[in-house]
């Protein structure tokens, strides 16, 4: 964890962002004598790399040019998902502006975060708002948008003799075997030790495998998701097979996320399941290592429906304002700056969540050329907001976390009892009991 403090101010907000300011400007917070935001806030982020390279300090300097009466403290947290949920147990323990943990149900948002406006208002100016709204109110803005699939090293795949990208799990496994036979690279890297890459990075591909925006809503009410070629079975089944067939790193207990970027860039790793947000980080690693950033490739998850591949696009981490913040105007100003005026989405290779910006990132070009069909998740049905999170919690199958996929990997590599069939049967039994209890 690290922190910085600096005096900051707001770049003038565009007229299209005025709606956000109307939602909670009457709440607590301070303004200077000329009516501009002032006071002290804390911003919490998972982007340790943007602290290390000075990007957050640059943002603060840009922010300070207009409004020097706001003090921003920021903290970057490596194990963000776990740490932030612990900190949210106390009203003032989770800063003023933060990235909302994925495992928090939208029905819980009003307990923790300030409303920003109605869906009807907010969707005029922002993308990715309705899937995380509750009761018609928006509580979070996406810092940017991604699609989901597989990061791969083009040079490694070419050296292995692979000429076409896989569109089925079977083809993907065959390609990993070619990498194992024809190169010195680890075909697939799990990032088991850091854990978080085993969570939402895999689960977000359920939707792409299912090919529609209701896959996650259906998951919340499906008593047996890990059977019969359903999305959860296909996605988690691929991870199991990769590990079981010895196509991942020899010792998952020693993986290292930061080191994996360099190892990928230098041809020691062939592939990882990640969101498109990762492309820019791995390209930076290639530049630092003196290798070609163009070797960082991104493909759709290897599955198709009648020959058509699909990929969900959706908001990345969501920014929210602590409902207990004492300086909400300053918090809003900082959040608006990050979304509308900073280059955060651009340097991260993400789709901007601000409708002021229409350009798609370059890392989506290959998917467009492959005719991959993009779609967004549909909102959770009225009265069932947060159901998926509740079922996951009750079943103790943390689809947005890391625990059950770590257990899957341990089973696949023979360090825990059972096999794929017994492991998935256990998941189904636990999930079914929770669905019966909660979804009725």
N, C-alpha and C positions, 0 to 999 in steps of 0.2 A: 504494500500500500504506500502511496506517496501523496503529497499535497503541495499546493501552491496557493499563494494569496497575492492578489493585485487589485488595484483600483480599476474598475471597469465601467464602461458606459455603452449605450445602445446606438448602433447604426440606425438611422432613421427608418422606421417601418414603412413599407409600401402600403398603399391604400387598401390593397387586397387582404392585408393581414389585420385590418382594424377590428374585424369581428372577434378575434381572439381576445383582444383587450377589453371588450365590453363584458366578458363573462364573469370576471372576478375582480375588476378594478375597484369595486366597492368593498372588497374584502380587506383584511388586514394588510398593512404595508405602509411604507413611508414614501413621500415625494419631497423633492427639494422645493425651494421657494418659487421656482418657475414651473412647477408641476411635473417635472421629469422624475423618473424612478430614482430612488436612493436606498441606501441600507446595505446590509451584509447578507449574502446567501452562500450556500454550499452546494456544489454540483458534484454528483457521484457518477462515475463512468467505469466501464470495463476496458476502455481503450488505453492500456498501459503504453502501447507503442506511440500514441499521440502525445503522451507526456514526455517520453524519452526523446522524441525528435523535435520537441519544441512547438508542436502545432497548437496545443492548448494555450501556451503562452502567447503565441501569435494571435489567436482568437481574442484573447483578453486585451491585447494592445489595440486591435481593430475596434473592439467594443468600447474601449476607453476613449476613443477619439471624439465621441459625441457626448457621452454621459460619464463623467468621472466620479459620480457620487454613489456608485454601487461598488461594493467590495465583494469579489467572488473568491471563495475558497474552493478548490477542487481536489477530489481524491480519485485515484484510479485503483481499481480493485481487481486482482487476478481471478480469484474464485468468486466472481460477482454474484451468480445466481444463489449460491448458498449463503454467502455473507450478508447480502442485502435483505434476505427474508428474515434473518436473525435480527438485523438492525431495525426492521420495521415493527418489531415488538414493542418499541418505545416511541412515543409521538415525535420526539425531536431527534431520534437516532438515525433518520434516513435522509438528512439534508433538506434542501429546498427544491431543487430540480434533480431528477434522477431517472435512470433507465428502469422501467417497471419490470420486475422479474416475470419471466414467461409463465411460471407455474401459478401465478396469481389469477384467479378467476375474475372475469369482467364484472360479475355481480359483487365482488369485493372492492372494486375501484372506488365507489363513493365513500367507503370507510377510510380510505387512505389518500385520495387525490382530489384536487380541486376541479370542478367542471369547467370546461373551456367553451362550451356552446353546444347547440343542437347539431345533430347530424346534417340536417338540411342546410344550416348555416355554414358549417365547417367544410362540407364536401364541395362547396363552391370554390374554395381556395386550396384544399389539401387532398391528397390521395391517401388511401388506406385508412379511412376513418371509421367506416360503419362496422367492420368486423370486430372492432374492439370498443364499440359503444355499448352503453347500458341504458335501457329505458329511454332511448332517444337522445341521450346526452353523450358527448364526447369528453373523455377524461385524459386522453393521451394523444400525442402526435408522434408519428414514426420519424425517427432520425433520418431515415431513407428507406428504400425498398430493395428487395433482392428477389432472385429466383433461386431454385435449389436443384442440386445435382451432384456432380463429381468433378473435383479438381484433378487434373492429370498432367504429367510432364510429357509434353509432345516428343521431346528428344528421346526419352526412355522408351516410349511406345513405338517410335519409329525404329529404334535400335532393336527392339524385340521382333520387328517384322510385321507389326499390326498396320494395316492399310485402311481399315474402316472402323468407325466407332461402334461399339456394341449397342444393341437396342433391346437385348434380353439379359436376364441374370445369367443364363447359361453362357452366352457369348462373352459377358464380362469376366466370368470365371475362367473361360478358355484363354482370354487375353492376358489375365494375370498369370496364368501358367506359362504363357510365352515369355512374359517378362522374367519370370523366375528362371526359365531355361536358357534365355538368350542374353541376359544382362546381369549386372551385379547389384541391381536395385532391389529393395524390398518392394514387392508388388503393391501391397496395400498397408497403410499405417493407421492404426486405430486411435492413437492418442488416449489410450486406456488410463494412464496415470493421471493426467489432468482432468479427464472425465467429461467435462462439458461438451466436447465434440461428439460424444455418444448420445446426447440428448436431442434437442430440437433439430440439430443438423440432419439427423436421420428421420425423425418423425415428420418433418416438413415435406419429406418425399412421399408420405402416405397419399397425399392429395394428388401428386403427379401420377402415381401409379394408378389411382382410381379414376383420374381424368375428369374430375368435376369439383366444384366448389363446396359440395356438401359432405365430403369424405369425413372430415373431422366431426361434423355434427352427427353423422351416422355412426361413427366410432363410439360416441357417448352412449348409444343405445343398442349396440351390437353385443350380444352375450358371448360371441365366439369370434373375435377379430383375427385370431392367429390360426385360421383354418382355410382350406379350400381355395388357395390362391388369392385371398383377400389382400388389400394393400399392406396391412401390418404383417401378414405372413410372408409376402413377397419381399418387403424391405428388410425385416429382421432375419428372414431366412437367408438372404444374401450375406448379411454380416456373419451369421453362423457358419455358412459354407466357406466363406473366405478364411476364417480362422481355423475351422476344422481341417481344411485341406492344406494348411501350412503356408498360406499365401500372405500372411501378415508378419509383423516384426517378431523375432524369436522370443523376446521377453517383454510382454506388454507392461510389466511393472516398472520398467525403466524408461518409458516414453517421455518425451518433453516437447511441449507445444512450441515454445520459442525456437528450440533447436531444430524442430521438424521443418521450419520454414527454410533454414539454410540447407538441410539435408535434401529437401525437395528440390530446391533451386540448383543444387550441385549434382543432381541425378542419382541420389541415393534412395529416393522414394518415388514410386510410380504413380500413386493415386491416393486420394482421401475424399470422403463424402463431406462436403461443406457447402455453404451458401455462396452465391456469386460475390458477396462482400469480400471473400478471402482473396480474390484474384489480385487486387491491388497490393495487398500485404505481401503476397508471395512474389509479385513482380519486383517490389522493393527489395525483398531478400535476394532476388536474382541479381539486381543491380549491385548490391553490396558485395555479393560473392563473385562478381565479374562474369556471370553467365548471362544468357540471352533472356530478357523478360518475356519475349514472344513465345518461349517454350512453355509458359504457364497457360494451360488450356482448361476449358470448362465445357463439360458435356451434360446433357440431360441424364437423369437417372435411367439406368439401362432397363427399360420396360416399355411396352407399347400396347395399345388396344387396336387390334385390326390394322397394325402397321403404323398407326399414328402415335407419336410421342407427345406427352403433355408435361407441363411444368407450372407449378404454382408461382405466382408472384405475390409478394406481400410485404408489409412493413417489417423492417428490421426491428431492433430494439425501440421501445416506445418511451418517449419523454413524458413525464408527469410532474405536477407540482404538488408537493406535500401539502395536504389540507391544513396542517398545523403551522405552516410557514408564517413567520411574522412579517415577511417582506414579499408578498405575492406579486406586487407590481414589478419589482425587480426580477423576480423569478420568471414571470411571463416575458419580460424583455429579453432575458438571456435565452430562454427557450426559443422565442421567435427569431432571434439572431442566428442561432444554430441551424434552424430549419430553413429560413428564408434567405439569409445573407451570408452565411459562412460557406466555405467550399467543402464542408464535411462529406456530403453525399458524393461529390465529384471525385475527391481524392480517394474515397473508399470504393469507387466503382459501383455505386448504388444508384438506383432510380431515385430522383428527387421526390420527396413527398410534397413539395411546394408546386402548385400548378403554374407558378410563374416560369418554371423551367421545364421544357418539353423534351430535351435531348435524352436519349437512352445511352447508358454507358457502353463503351466498346466491348466489354466482356459478354454482352448479350448478342453480339453480331453473329457468332458461330451458331447459336441456337436458332436465331432467325433464319439463317441460311439453311439449316437442317429442317426447316418447316415445323419446328416444335411449336405446339399450340399453348399459349399462355392463358391463365385465368387467375382470378382472385378467389379466396375463400368467401363463401356466403356468411352473412351474420348468423349467430346462434339464434334459434327460434325463440320467439317471445315466451317467457316463462321457463325457458331452459337455459338461460344464460349461466355460464359457469358449470354446467353439468359435466362436461368432459373432465374438468379439473377435479370436481368432487368424486367422480367415478375413479379417476386415477389415484386420488388420495385414499379412498376407501379400500381399493384393491391392493394398494401398495405396489402398483405397477406404474412407476414414475415416467410416463411417456415423454415428459419434457426434461427429465433428469437423466442421471447416468447409472443408477444402481442396477436396474434390471438388465441393461445391456452389458454392464460389467459381469453380471452373473451369467449372461448368455455366453460371453467370451470365455469365461472360466469353464463352463460346461463344454464348449466347443473344443477347447484345447486340453480337455481331460483333467482339469484341476478341480472339478466338481462332478458329482455323480449325475447320471442320466445322459440323455441324448436330445437331439432336436425335437423329436416327437413328444417326449416326456416333459421337456421344458415348456413347449408351447401348450401342452395340455394343462400344465399348472397355471400358466398365464391365463388361459381361457376360463379355468375354474374360478380363479380369483376375480377376474374381470366380470364374469357372469354373475357372481354373488353380489358384486357392487352394483351392477346394472339392475338386478332384481330389486335391490334395496332402494335405489335412488331414481331410476328411470321408470320403473313400474310398468 
